[in-house]
Amino acid sequence: MLTLIVWWATIVLELAILLRAFKTGAFKEYPAFAIYLGCVLVSSASGYVVYNERPSLYQYWYWTWEFVCVVAGYNVVLEVVERGLASHEGARKIFRNVALWGFAAIVAYVAIHSMLFRHSNALISSVEVERELRTAEALLLAAIMSAVVYYRIVVARSLKGIVVGYGLCVATIVITHSMRSYLGSWFQDYFSAIRSWSYLFSLLIWTFTLWSYQRSAVPKRPGDSGADYDVLAMTTREAVESVREQLGKAAGQ
C-alpha cells in the first residue's frame, strides 16, 4: 500500500512541476529537463497500467522507456553544460564534447547489447546494463560539475536544484544496483523502495527550487586564460578515460 502511495505521489509531483514550469516559463530556459520529466511521467503512469493489466509485457515496456529516459537524461546533462558554463566558453565546449561523446558511447553500447543479446539471458543481465549506463552518466555529470567548482561559478538556484535532484537519482541507482549485486535477491524489496523514496525526494527538491522560478541573469564572459584552459583540458581527459574504462568493463562482462 505504501509503495502505491509513493508511486502516485511521484506522478502528482511530476505533473505539478511540469504545469508550474509552463506557467512560470521555466520550461523555456530548461526545455531538456521538462522533456525528461515528461518522459518519466509517461513512464510512471503507463507503467502502473502495464504492470497490472499486461504483466508479461512489463519487462519489454520497462526497457523501452528506460532507454528513452536515459537519452532524455543526457539532454539534461547537456543543458547543465550550456547553462552552468555559459560564462566560460572554453570549458563549455570541452564538457559539451565530453557529454556528447558519452551520449554516443552509451547509445552504441545499448544498441550493440540489444542486437547481440536479445535472444539470450546469459552474459549481461538487465541489472548490469542499467548499472553500467547510469555509472557512466554519473561520471559525466561529475566531470561537468567539476568545472563549476574549478571556476567558482555562481549557479542559479533553479539549476542547482536540477543538478542536485538529478544527481541524487543517478547516484541512488548506481549504489543500489551495486548493493543488490553483492547482497543478492533478498535486497530486491529494499532496492525498489530506496529508489522510489530517493526519486520522491528529488521531486521535492525540484518542486522547492523551481516553484518560485526567476529567469537567470545573462552571465558575463570573462574569458578563459590559457593556463586555466590547459588545466581543465587535462582534467577533462582524465574524466573521459574514466568513462571509457567504465564502459569497457561493462562491455567485457
C-alpha positions as CSV (number, residue, x, y, z in Angstrom):
1,M,0.0,0.0,0.0
2,L,2.8,2.4,0.9
3,T,4.6,1.6,-2.4
4,L,1.4,2.5,-4.3
5,I,1.1,5.8,-2.4
6,V,4.7,6.7,-3.2
7,W,4.1,5.8,-6.8
8,W,1.1,8.1,-7.2
9,A,2.8,10.8,-5.2
10,T,5.6,10.9,-7.7
11,I,3.1,11.1,-10.6
12,V,1.3,14.0,-8.9
13,L,4.5,15.9,-8.2
14,E,5.8,15.3,-11.8
15,L,2.6,16.8,-13.2
16,A,2.6,19.7,-10.7
17,I,6.2,20.6,-11.6
18,L,5.5,20.5,-15.3
19,L,2.4,22.6,-15.1
20,R,4.2,25.1,-12.9
21,A,7.2,25.2,-15.3
22,F,4.8,26.1,-18.2
23,K,3.1,28.8,-16.1
24,T,6.4,30.4,-14.9
25,G,8.3,30.0,-18.2
26,A,10.9,27.7,-16.6
27,F,10.5,25.2,-19.4
28,K,11.8,27.8,-21.9
29,E,15.1,28.0,-20.1
30,Y,15.3,24.3,-19.2
31,P,13.4,22.5,-22.0
32,A,15.5,19.4,-21.8
33,F,14.7,19.0,-18.1
34,A,11.0,19.5,-18.9
35,I,11.1,16.8,-21.6
36,Y,13.0,14.4,-19.2
37,L,10.4,14.9,-16.5
38,G,7.6,14.4,-19.1
39,C,9.2,11.1,-20.2
40,V,9.4,9.9,-16.6
41,L,5.8,11.0,-16.1
42,V,4.6,9.0,-19.0
43,S,6.7,6.0,-17.9
44,S,5.4,6.1,-14.4
45,A,1.7,6.5,-15.3
46,S,1.8,3.9,-18.1
47,G,3.9,1.5,-16.0
48,Y,1.1,1.2,-13.5
49,V,-1.3,0.2,-16.2
50,V,1.0,-2.2,-17.9
51,Y,2.1,-3.9,-14.7
52,N,-1.5,-4.6,-13.6
53,E,-3.1,-5.3,-17.0
54,R,-0.3,-7.0,-19.0
55,P,2.5,-8.1,-16.6
56,S,4.0,-10.3,-19.3
57,L,4.9,-7.2,-21.3
58,Y,6.3,-5.2,-18.4
59,Q,9.9,-6.0,-18.9
60,Y,9.8,-5.0,-22.6
61,W,7.9,-1.9,-21.7
62,Y,10.4,-1.1,-18.9
63,W,13.5,-1.3,-21.1
64,T,11.9,0.7,-23.9
65,W,11.1,3.6,-21.5
66,E,14.4,3.2,-19.7
67,F,16.3,3.8,-22.9
68,V,14.1,6.9,-23.6
69,C,14.7,8.3,-20.2
70,V,18.4,7.7,-20.4
71,V,18.5,9.6,-23.7
72,A,16.4,12.4,-22.1
73,G,18.6,12.4,-19.1
74,Y,21.7,13.1,-21.2
75,N,20.0,16.0,-22.7
76,V,19.6,17.3,-19.2
77,V,23.4,16.9,-18.8
78,L,24.0,18.9,-22.0
79,E,21.6,21.6,-20.7
80,V,23.6,21.8,-17.4
81,V,26.7,22.4,-19.6
82,E,25.1,25.1,-21.6
83,R,23.6,26.9,-18.6
84,G,26.1,26.3,-15.9
85,L,29.2,27.1,-18.0
86,A,27.8,29.8,-20.2
87,S,30.3,32.3,-18.9
88,H,33.3,30.2,-19.7
89,E,33.3,29.4,-23.4
90,G,36.4,27.1,-23.4
91,A,35.1,25.0,-20.5
92,R,31.7,24.8,-22.0
93,K,33.0,23.5,-25.3
94,I,35.2,20.9,-23.6
95,F,32.5,19.5,-21.4
96,R,29.9,19.6,-24.1
97,N,32.1,17.4,-26.2
98,V,32.6,15.1,-23.2
99,A,28.9,14.8,-22.8
100,L,28.3,14.2,-26.5
101,W,31.0,11.5,-26.6
102,G,29.4,9.8,-23.6
103,F,26.0,10.0,-25.2
104,A,27.2,8.4,-28.4
105,A,29.1,5.7,-26.5
106,I,26.0,4.8,-24.4
107,V,23.7,4.7,-27.4
108,A,26.1,2.5,-29.2
109,Y,26.5,0.2,-26.2
110,V,22.8,-0.2,-25.8
111,A,22.3,-0.9,-29.5
112,I,25.0,-3.5,-29.6
113,H,23.7,-5.1,-26.4
114,S,20.2,-5.3,-27.9
115,M,21.4,-6.9,-31.2
116,L,23.8,-9.4,-29.6
117,F,21.8,-10.5,-26.5
118,R,18.2,-10.0,-27.4
119,H,17.7,-13.8,-27.6
120,S,19.9,-14.7,-24.7
121,N,19.6,-14.2,-20.9
122,A,23.3,-15.0,-20.4
123,L,26.4,-12.8,-20.2
124,I,24.8,-9.5,-19.3
125,S,21.7,-9.2,-17.1
126,S,19.3,-6.2,-17.3
127,V,20.5,-5.1,-13.8
128,E,24.1,-4.9,-15.1
129,V,23.1,-3.0,-18.2
130,E,21.3,-0.2,-16.2
131,R,24.1,-0.1,-13.6
132,E,26.8,0.5,-16.1
133,L,24.8,3.0,-18.1
134,R,24.0,5.0,-15.0
135,T,27.6,4.8,-13.7
136,A,28.8,6.3,-16.9
137,E,26.2,9.0,-16.7
138,A,27.2,9.8,-13.1
139,L,30.9,10.1,-14.1
140,L,30.0,12.6,-16.9
141,L,27.8,14.7,-14.6
142,A,30.6,14.8,-12.0
143,A,33.1,15.8,-14.7
144,I,30.9,18.6,-15.9
145,M,30.3,20.0,-12.4
146,S,34.0,19.9,-11.6
147,A,34.3,22.8,-14.0
148,V,31.7,24.8,-12.0
149,V,33.8,24.2,-8.8
150,Y,37.1,24.9,-10.5
151,Y,35.9,28.3,-11.9
152,R,33.8,29.1,-8.8
153,I,30.8,29.8,-10.9
154,V,27.7,31.1,-9.2
155,V,24.9,28.8,-10.3
156,A,21.3,29.8,-10.4
157,R,19.1,28.3,-7.6
158,S,16.9,26.6,-10.2
159,L,19.9,25.0,-11.9
160,K,21.3,23.9,-8.6
161,G,18.0,22.2,-7.8
162,I,18.0,20.4,-11.1
163,V,21.6,19.2,-10.7
164,V,21.2,18.1,-7.1
165,G,17.9,16.3,-7.7
166,Y,19.1,14.6,-10.9
167,G,22.5,13.7,-9.4
168,L,20.7,12.1,-6.4
169,C,18.6,9.9,-8.8
170,V,21.6,8.7,-10.7
171,A,23.8,8.1,-7.6
172,T,21.0,6.1,-5.9
173,I,20.5,3.9,-9.0
174,V,24.3,3.2,-9.2
175,I,24.7,2.5,-5.4
176,T,21.6,0.3,-5.1
177,H,22.5,-1.7,-8.2
178,S,25.9,-2.4,-6.7
179,M,24.4,-3.3,-3.3
180,R,22.0,-5.7,-5.0
181,S,24.8,-7.4,-6.9
182,Y,26.7,-8.1,-3.6
183,L,23.7,-8.8,-1.3
184,G,21.6,-10.9,-3.7
185,S,17.9,-11.2,-4.5
186,W,16.8,-10.6,-0.9
187,F,17.7,-7.0,-1.3
188,Q,15.2,-6.5,-4.2
189,D,12.4,-5.1,-2.0
190,Y,14.8,-2.7,-0.3
191,F,16.2,-1.9,-3.8
192,S,12.8,-0.8,-5.2
193,A,11.9,1.1,-2.0
194,I,15.1,3.1,-1.8
195,R,14.8,4.1,-5.5
196,S,11.2,5.1,-5.1
197,W,11.9,7.2,-2.0
198,S,15.0,8.7,-3.5
199,Y,13.1,9.8,-6.6
200,L,10.3,11.2,-4.5
201,F,12.9,13.3,-2.6
202,S,14.4,14.5,-5.9
203,L,10.9,15.6,-6.9
204,L,10.5,17.6,-3.7
205,I,13.9,19.3,-4.4
206,W,12.7,20.2,-7.9
207,T,9.4,21.5,-6.6
208,F,11.0,23.7,-4.0
209,T,13.7,25.1,-6.3
210,L,11.6,25.6,-9.4
211,W,8.2,26.7,-7.9
212,S,9.2,30.3,-7.4
213,Y,11.4,30.3,-10.6
214,Q,13.0,33.5,-11.8
215,R,14.9,33.7,-15.1
216,S,18.7,33.6,-14.7
217,A,20.6,36.7,-15.5
218,V,22.8,36.6,-18.7
219,P,26.3,35.8,-17.4
220,K,29.3,37.9,-18.2
221,R,32.1,36.2,-20.2
222,P,35.4,36.9,-18.6
223,G,37.2,34.6,-21.0
224,D,39.4,31.6,-20.2
225,S,43.1,32.0,-19.6
226,G,45.5,29.7,-21.4
227,A,46.7,28.2,-18.1
228,D,43.1,27.6,-16.9
229,Y,42.2,26.0,-20.2
230,D,45.2,23.6,-20.1
231,V,44.5,22.5,-16.6
232,L,40.8,22.0,-17.4
233,A,41.7,20.1,-20.6
234,M,43.9,17.7,-18.6
235,T,41.1,17.2,-16.0
236,T,38.6,16.5,-18.8
237,R,40.9,13.9,-20.5
238,E,41.1,12.1,-17.2
239,A,37.3,12.1,-16.9
240,V,36.9,10.8,-20.4
241,E,39.4,8.0,-19.7
242,S,37.3,7.1,-16.6
243,V,34.1,6.9,-18.6
244,R,35.8,4.9,-21.4
245,E,37.2,2.4,-18.8
246,Q,33.8,2.1,-17.2
247,L,32.1,1.3,-20.5
248,G,34.9,-1.1,-21.4
249,K,34.3,-3.1,-18.2
250,A,30.6,-3.2,-18.9
251,A,31.1,-4.5,-22.5
252,G,33.5,-7.1,-21.2
253,Q,31.2,-8.5,-18.6
